[in-house]
């Protein structure tokens, strides 16, 4: 009697194991983990990601990348700490990506899969990014070890244009007060065999909104590749800014003097 009951119990367990393991090859349920690498904004479907990802827009005419992010991405704010439109202090939910050395950095920035944060201090030189060639902007929130060290508040992923998807050329000339002049050029082309190229350049000059604070910027970006497997890019930047910051220039401090000889302590 005991042997028959034990045999029936073993048969039921075997049948249950076969039912649970049908189609899985061993009874172990499959677990699918979906992540996103800092190589592109549209590599993974946004519906498969376990966190909210924001897709920003490309900079408009006469607009910097930081200004575009503040306009199109929720939670992004700007602080103009250096007096230059190309050296903003970008904050996202209290975490910063700043060109100012010594600032507590908490955001990682990637350009075509390459980390932009400098090795010393993790600062981000926004003026070295080819803003006129950026086609996609992605902001992934939260601390994610996939984006490397110091990714505390999130990661910003930038993808540049290419001649295969963005053929043709464009030119933009803008001007504003305080002697601000800016010229942007870009051209993309593709040929036989899957080869494509993209070139973009920026020239900027500004006298500054106060005395002795001019700024100049010259930037060149060139990218070439074959289909989607082979890509190579180069960025060249030259910049000069005098008396950076919002404090008065040296030699222009005027000491205050009490009127009528009345001194107060």
C-alpha positions, 0 to 999 in steps of 0.5 A: 500500500505504501509502495503504491502511494509513493509511486503515485506521488512520484508520477504526479510530481513527474507530470507536474515537472513536465507541464512546467518545463514545456517549451523551456527546456528544463523547467527554469523560466527565462528572464529577459533583461533589457538595457541600453548602451551609450551608443545611440538614442534609438538602439533599444525600444523605449517601451522595453526600458525599465526607466523613463528615457527622454528624447530631446531635439537637435539645436535650432538656429542660433541656439546652443545645445545646453539651451536646447536641452533646457527647452526640450528636456524636463528637469534640466536647468542652466546656470551661466557661471562663466559669462559664455553661452558655450560654457553653461553649468547644466543641472538635472534634478540637482546633479551637474555637468559643468565646465567649472573645475571643482564642481561636484559632477553627477552626470555622464555625457557621451558623444557617439559612444565616447565619454566626454567627461574629462579624466581630471574632475569629470568636467564637461567642456560644452564648447568642444561638442560639435553642436551643429552636427548633433542629430539625437539627444537622449537623457537616461535618468538615475544611477546606472553603472552601465554608463561608468563612474560618477553617473549619479543623476543620469547620463546624456547620450549624444549622436552626431549626424552622418552623410547617409541619413542627412545628405545635403548642406546648410549654412546659418548666419546669426547676429545679436547685441554686444557684437555677437556674430555666429556662422555655422556650416554643415554638409553631408554626402554619401557615395557608392559602396556605402561610404558617407561623410559629414563635415560641420564648422562653427565660427563665433565672436562676442564682445561680451555684455560687460567690459573686457570680456570678449569670447571667440570660438572656432570648431571643426567636425569631420566624420567619415564611414562605410555603412553602419559598421565603420565610422571615424570622426575627428573634432578640432576646437580653438577657443579664447575667452578673456576675464571669464566669469561674472566678477569685474575685470582686474583693475576696474574695481572701484572702492566705495567711499562714504559721502560727507566724511561720515564713517559707519562700522 
